[in-house]
Amino acid sequence: MFESIGFIGAGRVARIFLGGWKRAGKMPGLIIAHDTNPDAIIALQAEFPEVRSGTLGEAAGAHLVFAALHPPTIGEALPAMAHHLRHDAVLCSLAPKVKLATLAEKLSGFNRLARLNPNAPSIIGKGYNPVVFGSALPEAERSELRRILSPLGESPEVAESLLETYAVISAMGPTYFGFQFAEVERLAESFGLDPLAARQAMLAMLGGTAALLFASDVPQAVALDLVPVRPLAEHEAEIRQMLNDRITGIHAKLTS
């Protein structure tokens, strides 16, 4: 059904999707990418030479179009894209904040739409990518989009009213903690662990901690109090407040 895939925007999100498909051996046959920044196309093709560079019209003329643009930019690009969309195409927006109704309005009534929150671990097939389908999108197209997304990880269908919340929690989540995990790994190596041992220790610790907190019957308060030595205890309140302020702030911005 989706004989060609177009990316409007050739940045990080395109790289995440293409990386996930490539690692799974599920790279689509024809991929056309367009970006107003030529360097973005060059960088993407250096990693994925199978991607074809195209004009806005060529990328928007694909059977499945991913609008991989930020909210301010996508609003400007949508009217231009509308002139090139196939009548039987599906457009999936990867931008937060811009609702299905706004997408349809700016696309001159085109309503074969979906929205999705891309999650960085999709690049290794471990993503959590909530999706919203427009009411006019037929079930066959929904199933085909799910199939295309399946190598990237999970794509649960959610209410559109919650998509921005997922953007703040699952899509942005790796940015809250990833740099801290990487720093602890660096410290492990500086203390004498070889890189493989440090990585194995981190992977086991993080996987076990996640399972303990979110997939066990141990009360969370108990789980958080199992280790007697807490080197960051005096900073925990400050860290919690920082998370609360920043995450609440970006959520308010996306949902206003």
Accessible surface in RSA format (square Angstrom, percent):
REM  Atomic radii and reference values for relative SASA: ProtOr
REM  Chains: A
REM  Algorithm: Lee & Richards
REM  Probe-radius: 1.40
REM  Slices: 20
REM RES _ NUM      All-atoms   Total-Side   Main-Chain    Non-polar    All polar
REM                ABS   REL    ABS   REL    ABS   REL    ABS   REL    ABS   REL
RES MET A   1   115.33  59.7  58.79  38.9  56.54 134.6  72.47  61.6  42.86  56.8
RES PHE A   2    18.90   9.5   1.23   0.8  17.67  46.0   1.64   1.0  17.25  49.4
RES GLU A   3   130.51  74.9 109.41  82.8  21.10  50.2  41.19  79.7  89.32  72.9
RES SER A   4    10.01   8.5   9.14  12.2   0.86   2.0   6.31  13.4   3.69   5.2
RES ILE A   5     0.25   0.1   0.25   0.2   0.00   0.0   0.25   0.2   0.00   0.0
RES GLY A   6     0.00   0.0   0.00   N/A   0.00   0.0   0.00   0.0   0.00   0.0
RES PHE A   7     0.06   0.0   0.06   0.0   0.00   0.0   0.06   0.0   0.00   0.0
RES ILE A   8     3.97   2.3   3.97   3.0   0.00   0.0   3.97   2.9   0.00   0.0
RES GLY A   9     2.87   3.5   0.00   N/A   2.87   3.5   2.40   6.6   0.46   1.0
RES ALA A  10     4.37   4.0   0.00   0.0   4.37   9.9   0.00   0.0   4.37  11.6
RES GLY A  11    39.01  48.1   0.00   N/A  39.01  48.1  35.04  96.2   3.97   8.9
RES ARG A  12   203.51  85.4 194.51  99.2   9.00  21.4  71.90  98.3 131.61  79.8
RES VAL A  13    36.37  23.9  34.96  31.6   1.42   3.4  34.96  30.4   1.42   3.8
RES ALA A  14     0.06   0.1   0.00   0.0   0.06   0.1   0.00   0.0   0.06   0.2
RES ARG A  15   120.13  50.4 120.13  61.2   0.00   0.0  22.58  30.9  97.55  59.1
RES ILE A  16    26.71  15.2  26.71  19.9   0.00   0.0  26.71  19.2   0.00   0.0
RES PHE A  17     0.00   0.0   0.00   0.0   0.00   0.0   0.00   0.0   0.00   0.0
RES LEU A  18     0.06   0.0   0.06   0.0   0.00   0.0   0.06   0.0   0.00   0.0
RES GLY A  19     0.30   0.4   0.00   N/A   0.30   0.4   0.30   0.8   0.00   0.0
RES GLY A  20     1.22   1.5   0.00   N/A   1.22   1.5   0.03   0.1   1.19   2.7
RES TRP A  21     1.69   0.7   1.69   0.8   0.00   0.0   0.80   0.4   0.89   1.4
RES LYS A  22    93.73  45.7  80.60  49.5  13.13  31.3  61.84  55.7  31.89  34.0
RES ARG A  23   150.80  63.3 111.46  56.8  39.34  93.7  49.52  67.7 101.28  61.4
RES ALA A  24    48.18  44.3  17.53  27.1  30.65  69.7  30.40  42.8  17.78  47.1
RES GLY A  25    66.01  81.4   0.00   N/A  66.01  81.4  36.18  99.3  29.83  66.8
RES LYS A  26   130.41  63.6 114.19  70.1  16.23  38.6  64.01  57.6  66.40  70.7
RES MET A  27    46.95  24.3  22.30  14.8  24.65  58.7  22.30  19.0  24.65  32.7
RES PRO A  28    23.67  17.3   7.96   7.3  15.72  57.1  18.85  15.6   4.82  30.0
RES GLY A  29    82.75 102.0   0.00   N/A  82.75 102.0  41.66 114.3  41.09  92.0
RES LEU A  30    69.50  38.7  68.61  49.1   0.89   2.2  69.05  48.5   0.44   1.2
RES ILE A  31     1.80   1.0   1.29   1.0   0.51   1.2   1.29   0.9   0.51   1.4
RES ILE A  32    10.07   5.7  10.07   7.5   0.00   0.0  10.07   7.2   0.00   0.0
RES ALA A  33     0.07   0.1   0.07   0.1   0.00   0.0   0.07   0.1   0.00   0.0
RES HIS A  34    36.56  20.0  36.13  25.1   0.44   1.1  27.39  28.2   9.17  10.7
RES ASP A  35    33.64  23.6  19.57  19.5  14.07  33.3   3.64   8.6  30.00  29.9
RES THR A  36   128.52  91.4  98.49  99.8  30.03  71.6  74.80 100.5  53.72  81.2
RES ASN A  37    73.59  50.7  70.12  67.8   3.47   8.4  23.97  57.7  49.61  48.0
RES PRO A  38    92.21  67.2  86.55  78.9   5.66  20.6  91.55  75.6   0.67   4.1
RES ASP A  39    97.30  68.2  93.29  92.9   4.01   9.5  25.10  59.1  72.21  72.0
RES ALA A  40    19.58  18.0  11.22  17.3   8.36  19.0  19.26  27.1   0.31   0.8
RES ILE A  41    14.58   8.3  14.57  10.9   0.00   0.0  14.58  10.5   0.00   0.0
RES ILE A  42   113.00  64.3 109.87  81.9   3.13   7.5 111.41  80.2   1.59   4.3
RES ALA A  43    64.25  59.1  51.46  79.4  12.79  29.1  58.07  81.8   6.18  16.4
RES LEU A  44     7.96   4.4   3.67   2.6   4.29  10.8   7.59   5.3   0.37   1.0
RES GLN A  45    56.42  31.6  52.32  38.2   4.11   9.8  13.74  29.2  42.68  32.4
RES ALA A  46    86.66  79.7  45.26  69.8  41.40  94.2  58.46  82.3  28.20  74.7
RES GLU A  47    71.44  41.0  57.13  43.2  14.31  34.1  35.04  67.8  36.39  29.7
RES PHE A  48     3.55   1.8   3.55   2.2   0.00   0.0   3.55   2.2   0.00   0.0
RES PRO A  49   100.85  73.5  76.86  70.1  23.99  87.2  78.84  65.1  22.00 136.8
RES GLU A  50    79.89  45.9  51.57  39.0  28.32  67.4  45.40  87.8  34.49  28.2
RES VAL A  51     3.18   2.1   0.20   0.2   2.98   7.2   0.20   0.2   2.98   8.1
RES ARG A  52   111.46  46.8 107.98  55.0   3.48   8.3  56.94  77.8  54.52  33.0
RES SER A  53    58.59  49.5  41.34  55.2  17.25  39.7  18.91  40.3  39.68  55.6
RES GLY A  54    11.64  14.4   0.00   N/A  11.64  14.4   6.25  17.2   5.39  12.1
RES THR A  55    81.87  58.2  77.65  78.7   4.22  10.1  75.63 101.6   6.24   9.4
RES LEU A  56    39.80  22.2  38.08  27.2   1.72   4.3  38.08  26.7   1.72   4.6
RES GLY A  57    17.53  21.6   0.00   N/A  17.53  21.6   9.20  25.3   8.33  18.6
RES GLU A  58    80.69  46.3  70.22  53.1  10.47  24.9  31.63  61.2  49.06  40.1
RES ALA A  59     0.00   0.0   0.00   0.0   0.00   0.0   0.00   0.0   0.00   0.0
RES ALA A  60     0.00   0.0   0.00   0.0   0.00   0.0   0.00   0.0   0.00   0.0
RES GLY A  61    25.69  31.7   0.00   N/A  25.69  31.7  13.11  36.0  12.58  28.2
RES ALA A  62     1.54   1.4   0.00   0.0   1.54   3.5   1.54   2.2   0.00   0.0
RES HIS A  63    29.53  16.1  29.44  20.5   0.09   0.2  22.44  23.1   7.10   8.3
RES LEU A  64     0.00   0.0   0.00   0.0   0.00   0.0   0.00   0.0   0.00   0.0
RES VAL A  65     0.00   0.0   0.00   0.0   0.00   0.0   0.00   0.0   0.00   0.0
RES PHE A  66     0.00   0.0   0.00   0.0   0.00   0.0   0.00   0.0   0.00   0.0
RES ALA A  67     0.00   0.0   0.00   0.0   0.00   0.0   0.00   0.0   0.00   0.0
RES ALA A  68    17.37  16.0   1.01   1.6  16.37  37.2   3.07   4.3  14.30  37.9
RES LEU A  69    34.11  19.0  25.56  18.3   8.55  21.5  30.64  21.5   3.47   9.3
RES HIS A  70   137.66  75.2 136.07  94.6   1.58   4.1  91.36  94.2  46.30  53.9
RES PRO A  71    31.86  23.2  25.62  23.4   6.24  22.7  26.03  21.5   5.83  36.2
RES PRO A  72   101.14  73.7  83.13  75.8  18.01  65.5  95.93  79.2   5.21  32.4
RES THR A  73    64.69  46.0  63.56  64.4   1.13   2.7  36.91  49.6  27.78  42.0
RES ILE A  74     0.00   0.0   0.00   0.0   0.00   0.0   0.00   0.0   0.00   0.0
RES GLY A  75    17.32  21.4   0.00   N/A  17.32  21.4  14.01  38.4   3.31   7.4
RES GLU A  76   139.71  80.2 114.63  86.7  25.08  59.7  52.49 101.5  87.22  71.2
RES ALA A  77    19.00  17.5  13.01  20.1   5.98  13.6  18.99  26.7   0.01   0.0
RES LEU A  78     0.00   0.0   0.00   0.0   0.00   0.0   0.00   0.0   0.00   0.0
RES PRO A  79    60.54  44.1  57.94  52.8   2.60   9.4  59.36  49.0   1.18   7.3
RES ALA A  80    41.80  38.4  34.59  53.4   7.22  16.4  40.24  56.7   1.56   4.1
RES MET A  81     0.00   0.0   0.00   0.0   0.00   0.0   0.00   0.0   0.00   0.0
RES ALA A  82    20.37  18.7   2.93   4.5  17.44  39.7   3.24   4.6  17.13  45.4
RES HIS A  83   153.46  83.9 116.90  81.3  36.56  93.5  79.40  81.8  74.06  86.2
RES HIS A  84    82.23  44.9  67.52  46.9  14.70  37.6  42.31  43.6  39.92  46.4
RES LEU A  85    24.11  13.4   2.17   1.6  21.94  55.2   2.17   1.5  21.94  59.0
RES ARG A  86    88.37  37.1  80.61  41.1   7.77  18.5  24.41  33.4  63.96  38.8
RES HIS A  87   163.25  89.2 140.73  97.8  22.52  57.6 106.78 110.0  56.48  65.7
RES ASP A  88    56.30  39.4  46.97  46.8   9.33  22.1  21.30  50.1  35.00  34.9
RES ALA A  89     0.00   0.0   0.00   0.0   0.00   0.0   0.00   0.0   0.00   0.0
RES VAL A  90     0.00   0.0   0.00   0.0   0.00   0.0   0.00   0.0   0.00   0.0
RES LEU A  91     0.00   0.0   0.00   0.0   0.00   0.0   0.00   0.0   0.00   0.0
RES CYS A  92     0.00   0.0   0.00   0.0   0.00   0.0   0.00   0.0   0.00   0.0
RES SER A  93     0.00   0.0   0.00   0.0   0.00   0.0   0.00   0.0   0.00   0.0
RES LEU A  94    10.10   5.6   0.97   0.7   9.13  23.0   1.05   0.7   9.05  24.4
RES ALA A  95     2.96   2.7   0.00   0.0   2.96   6.7   0.96   1.3   2.01   5.3
RES PRO A  96    27.98  20.4  27.68  25.2   0.30   1.1  27.98  23.1   0.00   0.0
RES LYS A  97    75.24  36.7  64.66  39.7  10.57  25.2  62.01  55.8  13.23  14.1
RES VAL A  98    18.25  12.0  14.63  13.2   3.62   8.7  18.25  15.9   0.00   0.0
RES LYS A  99    74.69  36.4  74.26  45.6   0.43   1.0  63.30  57.0  11.40  12.1
RES LEU A 100    25.88  14.4  25.03  17.9   0.86   2.2  25.32  17.8   0.56   1.5
RES ALA A 101    79.58  73.2  63.29  97.7  16.29  37.1  72.46 102.0   7.12  18.9
RES THR A 102    47.85  34.0  46.92  47.6   0.93   2.2  20.74  27.9  27.11  41.0
RES LEU A 103     0.00   0.0   0.00   0.0   0.00   0.0   0.00   0.0   0.00   0.0
RES ALA A 104    21.80  20.0  21.66  33.4   0.14   0.3  21.80  30.7   0.00   0.0
RES GLU A 105   139.17  79.9 115.05  87.0  24.12  57.4  47.49  91.9  91.67  74.8
RES LYS A 106    80.22  39.1  71.58  43.9   8.63  20.6  32.05  28.8  48.17  51.3
RES LEU A 107     3.26   1.8   0.00   0.0   3.26   8.2   0.00   0.0   3.26   8.8
RES SER A 108    97.70  82.6  57.30  76.5  40.40  93.1  44.09  93.9  53.62  75.1
RES GLY A 109    51.23  63.2   0.00   N/A  51.23  63.2  33.05  90.7  18.19  40.7
RES PHE A 110    32.38  16.2  22.43  13.9   9.95  25.9  31.17  18.9   1.20   3.4
RES ASN A 111    74.31  51.2  72.68  70.2   1.63   3.9  15.30  36.8  59.00  57.0
RES ARG A 112    40.33  16.9  40.33  20.6   0.00   0.0  16.30  22.3  24.03  14.6
RES LEU A 113     3.86   2.2   3.86   2.8   0.00   0.0   3.86   2.7   0.00   0.0
RES ALA A 114     0.00   0.0   0.00   0.0   0.00   0.0   0.00   0.0   0.00   0.0
RES ARG A 115     0.21   0.1   0.21   0.1   0.00   0.0   0.20   0.3   0.01   0.0
RES LEU A 116     1.42   0.8   0.03   0.0   1.38   3.5   0.03   0.0   1.38   3.7
RES ASN A 117     4.47   3.1   4.18   4.0   0.29   0.7   0.16   0.4   4.31   4.2
RES PRO A 118    20.06  14.6  12.76  11.6   7.30  26.5  12.76  10.5   7.30  45.3
RES ASN A 119     8.85   6.1   8.85   8.6   0.00   0.0   0.08   0.2   8.78   8.5
RES ALA A 120    44.29  40.7  40.96  63.2   3.34   7.6  41.16  58.0   3.13   8.3
RES PRO A 121    43.87  32.0  38.53  35.1   5.34  19.4  43.81  36.2   0.06   0.4
RES SER A 122     0.00   0.0   0.00   0.0   0.00   0.0   0.00   0.0   0.00   0.0
RES ILE A 123    38.76  22.1  38.76  28.9   0.00   0.0  38.76  27.9   0.00   0.0
RES ILE A 124   104.22  59.3  85.24  63.5  18.97  45.7  86.79  62.5  17.42  47.3
RES GLY A 125    26.51  32.7   0.00   N/A  26.51  32.7  10.13  27.8  16.38  36.7
RES LYS A 126   151.83  74.1 130.44  80.0  21.38  50.9  77.19  69.5  74.64  79.5
RES GLY A 127     3.69   4.5   0.00   N/A   3.69   4.5   0.00   0.0   3.69   8.3
RES TYR A 128    78.11  36.5  77.85  44.3   0.26   0.7  51.76  38.9  26.34  32.5
RES ASN A 129     0.33   0.2   0.33   0.3   0.00   0.0   0.33   0.8   0.00   0.0
RES PRO A 130     0.00   0.0   0.00   0.0   0.00   0.0   0.00   0.0   0.00   0.0
RES VAL A 131     0.27   0.2   0.27   0.2   0.00   0.0   0.27   0.2   0.00   0.0
RES VAL A 132     8.37   5.5   8.24   7.5   0.12   0.3   8.37   7.3   0.00   0.0
RES PHE A 133    15.40   7.7   0.12   0.1  15.28  39.8   0.12   0.1  15.28  43.7
RES GLY A 134     5.94   7.3   0.00   N/A   5.94   7.3   5.94  16.3   0.00   0.0
RES SER A 135   116.85  98.7  81.10 108.2  35.75  82.3  53.01 112.9  63.84  89.4
RES ALA A 136    46.55  42.8  21.96  33.9  24.60  56.0  33.05  46.5  13.50  35.8
RES LEU A 137     3.84   2.1   0.00   0.0   3.84   9.6   0.17   0.1   3.66   9.9
RES PRO A 138    57.42  41.9  45.70  41.7  11.72  42.6  57.42  47.4   0.00   0.0
RES GLU A 139   105.66  60.7  97.33  73.6   8.34  19.8  66.54 128.7  39.12  31.9
RES ALA A 140    57.64  53.0  43.67  67.4  13.97  31.8  51.98  73.2   5.66  15.0
RES GLU A 141    20.93  12.0  20.93  15.8   0.00   0.0   0.28   0.5  20.66  16.9
RES ARG A 142    42.21  17.7  42.21  21.5   0.00   0.0   1.79   2.4  40.42  24.5
RES SER A 143    53.82  45.5  47.11  62.9   6.71  15.5  33.47  71.3  20.35  28.5
RES GLU A 144    27.84  16.0  25.87  19.6   1.97   4.7   3.57   6.9  24.27  19.8
RES LEU A 145     0.00   0.0   0.00   0.0   0.00   0.0   0.00   0.0   0.00   0.0
RES ARG A 146    84.83  35.6  80.33  41.0   4.50  10.7  45.08  61.6  39.76  24.1
RES ARG A 147   138.01  57.9 129.23  65.9   8.77  20.9  68.20  93.2  69.81  42.3
RES ILE A 148    16.20   9.2  12.67   9.4   3.53   8.5  15.46  11.1   0.74   2.0
RES LEU A 149     0.25   0.1   0.25   0.2   0.00   0.0   0.25   0.2   0.00   0.0
RES SER A 150    67.99  57.4  50.31  67.1  17.67  40.7  39.74  84.6  28.25  39.6
RES PRO A 151    26.08  19.0   9.31   8.5  16.76  60.9  20.89  17.2   5.19  32.2
RES LEU A 152     0.14   0.1   0.14   0.1   0.00   0.0   0.14   0.1   0.00   0.0
RES GLY A 153    21.69  26.7   0.00   N/A  21.69  26.7  12.12  33.3   9.57  21.4
RES GLU A 154   112.84  64.8 107.22  81.1   5.62  13.4  41.68  80.6  71.15  58.1
RES SER A 155    25.50  21.6   6.41   8.5  19.10  44.0   7.14  15.2  18.36  25.7
RES PRO A 156    41.04  29.9  28.68  26.1  12.36  44.9  40.60  33.5   0.45   2.8
RES GLU A 157    95.30  54.7  64.45  48.8  30.84  73.4  25.25  48.8  70.05  57.2
RES VAL A 158    23.07  15.2   8.63   7.8  14.44  34.8  18.15  15.8   4.92  13.3
RES ALA A 159    56.64  52.1  40.11  61.9  16.52  37.6  50.66  71.3   5.98  15.8
RES GLU A 160    42.72  24.5  36.76  27.8   5.96  14.2  14.84  28.7  27.88  22.8
RES SER A 161    87.67  74.1  61.94  82.7  25.74  59.3  51.04 108.7  36.64  51.3
RES LEU A 162    89.50  49.8  89.50  64.0   0.00   0.0  89.50  62.9   0.00   0.0
RES LEU A 163     1.42   0.8   1.42   1.0   0.00   0.0   1.42   1.0   0.00   0.0
RES GLU A 164     0.77   0.4   0.77   0.6   0.00   0.0   0.24   0.5   0.53   0.4
RES THR A 165    48.89  34.8  48.77  49.4   0.12   0.3  39.62  53.2   9.27  14.0
RES TYR A 166    62.42  29.1  62.42  35.5   0.00   0.0  27.76  20.9  34.66  42.7
RES ALA A 167     3.63   3.3   3.63   5.6   0.00   0.0   3.63   5.1   0.00   0.0
RES VAL A 168     1.14   0.8   1.14   1.0   0.00   0.0   1.14   1.0   0.00   0.0
RES ILE A 169   102.06  58.1  95.04  70.8   7.02  16.9  95.44  68.7   6.62  18.0
RES SER A 170    20.46  17.3  11.70  15.6   8.77  20.2  18.65  39.7   1.81   2.5
RES ALA A 171    26.25  24.1  12.67  19.6  13.57  30.9  12.85  18.1  13.40  35.5
RES MET A 172    53.58  27.7  52.57  34.8   1.00   2.4  42.38  36.0  11.20  14.8
RES GLY A 173    10.05  12.4   0.00   N/A  10.05  12.4  10.03  27.5   0.02   0.0
RES PRO A 174    52.34  38.1  38.47  35.1  13.87  50.4  48.73  40.2   3.60  22.4
RES THR A 175    95.78  68.1  76.11  77.2  19.67  46.9  76.29 102.5  19.49  29.5
RES TYR A 176    39.80  18.6  31.81  18.1   7.99  20.8  36.72  27.6   3.08   3.8
RES PHE A 177    84.81  42.4  84.81  52.5   0.00   0.0  84.81  51.4   0.00   0.0
RES GLY A 178    30.84  38.0   0.00   N/A  30.84  38.0  25.85  70.9   4.99  11.2
RES PHE A 179   137.39  68.7 124.47  77.1  12.92  33.6 129.95  78.8   7.44  21.3
RES GLN A 180    67.67  37.8  63.85  46.7   3.82   9.1  25.21  53.7  42.46  32.2
RES PHE A 181    81.64  40.8  80.87  50.1   0.78   2.0  81.09  49.2   0.55   1.6
RES ALA A 182    58.72  54.0  48.51  74.9  10.22  23.2  53.43  75.2   5.30  14.0
RES GLU A 183    76.98  44.2  75.02  56.8   1.95   4.7  38.65  74.8  38.33  31.3
RES VAL A 184    72.18  47.5  71.71  64.9   0.47   1.1  71.71  62.3   0.47   1.3
RES GLU A 185    25.03  14.4  25.03  18.9   0.00   0.0   5.06   9.8  19.97  16.3
RES ARG A 186   125.83  52.8 121.73  62.1   4.10   9.8  68.13  93.1  57.69  35.0
RES LEU A 187    63.61  35.4  63.61  45.5   0.00   0.0  63.61  44.7   0.00   0.0
RES ALA A 188    17.38  16.0  12.74  19.7   4.64  10.6  16.91  23.8   0.48   1.3
RES GLU A 189    69.96  40.2  55.48  42.0  14.48  34.5  12.50  24.2  57.46  46.9
RES SER A 190    73.12  61.8  30.17  40.3  42.95  98.9  39.70  84.5  33.42  46.8
RES PHE A 191   160.39  80.2 122.33  75.8  38.06  99.0 129.09  78.3  31.29  89.6
RES GLY A 192    64.62  79.7   0.00   N/A  64.62  79.7  35.31  96.9  29.32  65.7
RES LEU A 193    82.15  45.8  76.41  54.7   5.74  14.4  77.55  54.5   4.60  12.4
RES ASP A 194    83.08  58.2  74.82  74.5   8.26  19.5  39.80  93.7  43.28  43.2
RES PRO A 195    89.11  64.9  86.23  78.6   2.88  10.5  86.80  71.7   2.31  14.4
RES LEU A 196   119.74  66.7 113.95  81.5   5.79  14.5 118.14  83.0   1.60   4.3
RES ALA A 197    31.84  29.3  27.19  42.0   4.65  10.6  28.83  40.6   3.01   8.0
RES ALA A 198     0.00   0.0   0.00   0.0   0.00   0.0   0.00   0.0   0.00   0.0
RES ARG A 199   149.43  62.7 148.92  75.9   0.51   1.2  54.22  74.1  95.21  57.7
RES GLN A 200   106.60  59.6 100.92  73.8   5.68  13.5  37.08  78.9  69.52  52.7
RES ALA A 201    51.75  47.6  38.40  59.3  13.35  30.4  48.01  67.6   3.74   9.9
RES MET A 202    18.28   9.5  18.05  11.9   0.23   0.6  10.52   8.9   7.76  10.3
RES LEU A 203   132.95  74.0 128.25  91.8   4.69  11.8 130.71  91.8   2.24   6.0
RES ALA A 204    72.66  66.8  52.32  80.7  20.34  46.3  63.94  90.0   8.72  23.1
RES MET A 205    89.39  46.3  77.35  51.2  12.04  28.7  75.17  63.9  14.22  18.8
RES LEU A 206    51.61  28.7  47.30  33.8   4.31  10.8  47.55  33.4   4.07  10.9
RES GLY A 207    42.82  52.8   0.00   N/A  42.82  52.8  35.93  98.6   6.90  15.4
RES GLY A 208    41.94  51.7   0.00   N/A  41.94  51.7  34.77  95.4   7.17  16.1
RES THR A 209    56.90  40.5  53.11  53.8   3.79   9.0  41.13  55.2  15.77  23.8
RES ALA A 210    48.99  45.0  44.46  68.6   4.53  10.3  46.92  66.1   2.07   5.5
RES ALA A 211    50.14  46.1  45.65  70.4   4.49  10.2  49.06  69.1   1.08   2.9
RES LEU A 212    53.79  30.0  49.61  35.5   4.18  10.5  52.99  37.2   0.80   2.2
RES LEU A 213    38.92  21.7  26.90  19.2  12.03  30.2  26.92  18.9  12.00  32.3
RES PHE A 214   155.23  77.7 117.46  72.8  37.77  98.3 124.56  75.5  30.67  87.8
RES ALA A 215    85.03  78.2  44.35  68.4  40.68  92.5  56.35  79.4  28.68  76.0
RES SER A 216    53.80  45.5  20.18  26.9  33.62  77.5  30.28  64.5  23.52  32.9
RES ASP A 217   142.05  99.5 108.57 108.1  33.47  79.2  52.54 123.7  89.51  89.3
RES VAL A 218    49.60  32.6  41.15  37.3   8.45  20.4  43.24  37.6   6.37  17.3
RES PRO A 219    83.64  61.0  72.17  65.8  11.48  41.7  83.64  69.1   0.00   0.0
RES GLN A 220    91.83  51.4  83.43  61.0   8.40  20.0  25.21  53.7  66.62  50.5
RES ALA A 221    79.66  73.2  63.40  97.8  16.26  37.0  69.55  97.9  10.11  26.8
RES VAL A 222    73.28  48.2  68.59  62.1   4.69  11.3  72.68  63.2   0.60   1.6
RES ALA A 223     9.45   8.7   0.00   0.0   9.45  21.5   0.00   0.0   9.45  25.0
RES LEU A 224    95.11  53.0  80.61  57.7  14.50  36.5  84.34  59.2  10.77  29.0
RES ASP A 225    97.03  68.0  81.05  80.7  15.97  37.8  16.94  39.9  80.08  79.9
RES LEU A 226   102.38  57.0  76.05  54.4  26.33  66.2  78.80  55.3  23.57  63.4
RES VAL A 227    95.71  63.0  93.63  84.8   2.09   5.0  94.16  81.8   1.55   4.2
RES PRO A 228   127.84  93.2  89.22  81.3  38.62 140.4 101.31  83.6  26.53 164.9
RES VAL A 229   108.68  71.5 100.73  91.2   7.95  19.2 103.97  90.3   4.71  12.8
RES ARG A 230    95.03  39.9  76.96  39.2  18.06  43.0  30.70  42.0  64.33  39.0
RES PRO A 231   110.72  80.7  81.07  73.9  29.65 107.8  93.32  77.0  17.40 108.2
RES LEU A 232   103.97  57.9 103.07  73.7   0.91   2.3 103.07  72.4   0.91   2.4
RES ALA A 233    53.79  49.5  39.13  60.4  14.65  33.3  39.50  55.6  14.28  37.8
RES GLU A 234   149.60  85.9 108.85  82.3  40.75  97.0  43.19  83.5 106.41  86.9
RES HIS A 235    80.78  44.1  80.69  56.1   0.09   0.2  52.44  54.0  28.34  33.0
RES GLU A 236    39.89  22.9  38.62  29.2   1.27   3.0  20.49  39.6  19.40  15.8
RES ALA A 237    75.97  69.9  66.36 102.4   9.62  21.9  69.31  97.6   6.67  17.7
RES GLU A 238   106.91  61.4  97.16  73.5   9.75  23.2  43.60  84.3  63.31  51.7
RES ILE A 239    60.97  34.7  60.97  45.4   0.00   0.0  60.97  43.9   0.00   0.0
RES ARG A 240   138.67  58.2 134.09  68.4   4.59  10.9  62.85  85.9  75.83  46.0
RES GLN A 241    99.97  55.9  97.52  71.3   2.45   5.8  39.46  84.0  60.51  45.9
RES MET A 242   101.73  52.7  95.82  63.4   5.91  14.1  62.78  53.4  38.95  51.6
RES LEU A 243    53.70  29.9  52.79  37.8   0.92   2.3  53.70  37.7   0.00   0.0
RES ASN A 244    89.23  61.5  80.52  77.8   8.70  21.0  14.65  35.3  74.58  72.1
RES ASP A 245    78.67  55.1  64.63  64.3  14.05  33.2  26.14  61.5  52.54  52.4
RES ARG A 246   174.87  73.4 166.81  85.0   8.07  19.2  51.57  70.5 123.30  74.7
RES ILE A 247    35.37  20.1  34.91  26.0   0.46   1.1  35.37  25.5   0.00   0.0
RES THR A 248    80.19  57.0  76.18  77.2   4.01   9.5  63.29  85.0  16.90  25.6
RES GLY A 249    38.32  47.3   0.00   N/A  38.32  47.3  32.16  88.3   6.16  13.8
RES ILE A 250    52.31  29.8  47.93  35.7   4.38  10.6  50.26  36.2   2.06   5.6
RES HIS A 251    60.41  33.0  60.41  42.0   0.00   0.0  43.29  44.6  17.11  19.9
RES ALA A 252    54.85  50.4  48.23  74.4   6.62  15.1  52.80  74.4   2.05   5.4
RES LYS A 253   141.35  69.0 133.29  81.8   8.06  19.2  85.21  76.7  56.14  59.8
RES LEU A 254    15.25   8.5  12.79   9.1   2.47   6.2  12.79   9.0   2.47   6.6
RES THR A 255    67.76  48.2  34.46  34.9  33.30  79.4  28.52  38.3  39.24  59.3
RES SER A 256   112.61  95.2  53.32  71.2  59.29 136.6  76.08 162.0  36.53  51.2
END  Absolute sums over single chains surface
CHAIN  1 A    14023.7      11289.3       2734.5       8984.9       5038.8
END  Absolute sums over all chains
TOTAL         14023.7      11289.3       2734.5       8984.9       5038.8
